[in-house]
Amino acid sequence: MTVAKFLEHVASQVPVEWDRYVEDEGSYSVYGWIQRSDGKRDFVLVNIKEDLGTYVSFVTSSAKYSRTLTEVIYGETSEHIDCKKVEDLYKEQ
């Protein structure tokens, strides 16, 4: 599966709008956004290896779509891990 087909597949199941990507020696980091009902947006980042169209990893701030993304990408479910603000790292010091 090509990177573009993979992204289309994910977007057909989750309302993500793909925005930017970085390519490095056949590996892609692709960033997208999911619009929320409160007017804010959640991010999605997927890392893909192009040679086999293989999925490498993903993270999202979307508690609502985290499980669906996991099902679409892995074919199984897992629990959402909450995102934290970087400013919280400084508070812990």
Secondary structure, DSSP 8 states (H G I E B T S, - for coil): --HHHHHHHHHHHS-EEEEEEEEETTEEEEEEEEE-TTS-EEEEEEEEETTTTEEEEEEES-TTTHHHHHHHHHSS---------HHHHHHH-
